[in-house]
């Protein structure tokens, strides 16, 4: 514990001797929160390095390390669709020294997997949302449709003959495609890959017809004409793709956004969560940080822990309906 923090803690403790017993726990929690962090903090990313979740975590970890004077260290725990990494944080001590960086997968997996060792909504404490990222519906340049209405008309005339690539069964872009199929009333042949990279590679090679991809992964291909963008999955246009309309212009109410947030074990104190939330929101207001996150194709999404809790609950309900309606099962 730093000297100034230790002195502050002792002063609070000394003063607490003459206060009612009900006030003492509040003072102790306040002192601990002010002293936090007193040692390095690990942020578990339940996916492999170099993905968007990992990059977002590293950007925020650097900011928190510089602002709070302790190292925030990324620990990647890939595998199991992210569930083992999430469960590790759920069962970690709520002392603020184990955090979780995760995306919309947490909301999807709640329904996608029948048996989990945790209930994410019930067993986790939201800290802060960081960014929201749109997908973009892209086709190979040889594909006959140049607009969403043309795509829908072609799909209806050729049911089951259009191949829809995704990063895997139950991935966010798979569900974006399933939501599109349901709302547009079309039949597409789903082709799951082991990650978004291979799906995009085969789309570039013409082996598949279409995919919903994170904007940042395909924007250069769109700009150079190697892929054709038909619509973004946000409700408004994206600054990086100003000429690409939102899907909601053609399918009212359509939205399929990825989000990336920070969470902590359920019994982490409100004081520590509040401190982390405040620092992250400060990062999201910093022009340089906003620029770095914009490079990922995302829009910063500052807010309170309760805002993230509401987003998590809403998306858990939304994607559960899509998963059940489409009969999606993991193998």
Secondary structure in CASP SS format (residue, H / E / C, confidence):
PFRMAT SS
TARGET T0000
AUTHOR 0000-0000-0000
METHOD secondary structure of the structure
MODEL  1
X C 1.00
X C 1.00
X H 1.00
X H 1.00
X H 1.00
X H 1.00
X H 1.00
X H 1.00
X H 1.00
X H 1.00
X H 1.00
X H 1.00
X H 1.00
X H 1.00
X H 1.00
X H 1.00
X C 1.00
X C 1.00
X C 1.00
X C 1.00
X H 1.00
X H 1.00
X H 1.00
X H 1.00
X H 1.00
X H 1.00
X H 1.00
X H 1.00
X H 1.00
X H 1.00
X H 1.00
X H 1.00
X H 1.00
X H 1.00
X H 1.00
X C 1.00
X C 1.00
X C 1.00
X C 1.00
X C 1.00
X E 1.00
X E 1.00
X E 1.00
X E 1.00
X E 1.00
X C 1.00
X C 1.00
X C 1.00
X C 1.00
X C 1.00
X C 1.00
X H 1.00
X H 1.00
X H 1.00
X H 1.00
X H 1.00
X H 1.00
X H 1.00
X H 1.00
X H 1.00
X H 1.00
X H 1.00
X H 1.00
X H 1.00
X H 1.00
X H 1.00
X H 1.00
X H 1.00
X C 1.00
X C 1.00
X C 1.00
X E 1.00
X E 1.00
X E 1.00
X E 1.00
X E 1.00
X C 1.00
X C 1.00
X C 1.00
X H 1.00
X H 1.00
X H 1.00
X H 1.00
X H 1.00
X H 1.00
X H 1.00
X H 1.00
X H 1.00
X H 1.00
X H 1.00
X C 1.00
X C 1.00
X C 1.00
X C 1.00
X C 1.00
X C 1.00
X C 1.00
X E 1.00
X E 1.00
X E 1.00
X E 1.00
X E 1.00
X E 1.00
X C 1.00
X H 1.00
X H 1.00
X H 1.00
X H 1.00
X H 1.00
X H 1.00
X H 1.00
X H 1.00
X C 1.00
X C 1.00
X C 1.00
X C 1.00
X C 1.00
X C 1.00
X C 1.00
X H 1.00
X H 1.00
X H 1.00
X H 1.00
X E 1.00
X E 1.00
X E 1.00
X E 1.00
X E 1.00
X E 1.00
X E 1.00
X E 1.00
X E 1.00
X E 1.00
X E 1.00
X E 1.00
X E 1.00
X E 1.00
X E 1.00
X E 1.00
X E 1.00
X C 1.00
X C 1.00
X C 1.00
X C 1.00
X C 1.00
X C 1.00
X C 1.00
X H 1.00
X H 1.00
X H 1.00
X H 1.00
X H 1.00
X H 1.00
X H 1.00
X H 1.00
X H 1.00
X H 1.00
X C 1.00
X C 1.00
X C 1.00
X C 1.00
X C 1.00
X E 1.00
X E 1.00
X E 1.00
X E 1.00
X C 1.00
X C 1.00
X C 1.00
X C 1.00
X C 1.00
X H 1.00
X H 1.00
X H 1.00
X H 1.00
X H 1.00
X H 1.00
X H 1.00
X H 1.00
X H 1.00
X H 1.00
X H 1.00
X H 1.00
X H 1.00
X C 1.00
X C 1.00
X C 1.00
X C 1.00
X E 1.00
X E 1.00
X E 1.00
X E 1.00
X C 1.00
X C 1.00
X C 1.00
X H 1.00
X H 1.00
X H 1.00
X H 1.00
X H 1.00
X H 1.00
X H 1.00
X H 1.00
X H 1.00
X C 1.00
X C 1.00
X C 1.00
X C 1.00
X C 1.00
X E 1.00
X E 1.00
X E 1.00
X E 1.00
X E 1.00
X H 1.00
X H 1.00
X H 1.00
X H 1.00
X H 1.00
X H 1.00
X H 1.00
X H 1.00
X H 1.00
X C 1.00
X C 1.00
X C 1.00
X E 1.00
X E 1.00
X E 1.00
X E 1.00
X E 1.00
X E 1.00
X C 1.00
X C 1.00
X C 1.00
X C 1.00
X C 1.00
X E 1.00
X C 1.00
X C 1.00
X E 1.00
X C 1.00
X C 1.00
X C 1.00
X C 1.00
X E 1.00
X H 1.00
X H 1.00
X H 1.00
X C 1.00
X C 1.00
X C 1.00
X C 1.00
X C 1.00
X C 1.00
X C 1.00
X E 1.00
X E 1.00
X E 1.00
X E 1.00
X E 1.00
X E 1.00
X E 1.00
X E 1.00
X E 1.00
X C 1.00
X C 1.00
X C 1.00
X C 1.00
X H 1.00
X H 1.00
X H 1.00
X H 1.00
X H 1.00
X H 1.00
X H 1.00
X H 1.00
X H 1.00
X H 1.00
X H 1.00
X H 1.00
X H 1.00
X H 1.00
X H 1.00
X H 1.00
X C 1.00
X H 1.00
X H 1.00
X H 1.00
X H 1.00
X H 1.00
X H 1.00
X H 1.00
X H 1.00
X C 1.00
X C 1.00
X C 1.00
X E 1.00
X E 1.00
X E 1.00
X C 1.00
X C 1.00
X C 1.00
X C 1.00
X H 1.00
X H 1.00
X H 1.00
X H 1.00
X H 1.00
X H 1.00
X H 1.00
X H 1.00
X H 1.00
X H 1.00
X H 1.00
X H 1.00
X H 1.00
X H 1.00
X H 1.00
X H 1.00
X H 1.00
X H 1.00
X H 1.00
X H 1.00
X H 1.00
X H 1.00
X C 1.00
X C 1.00
X C 1.00
X C 1.00
X C 1.00
END
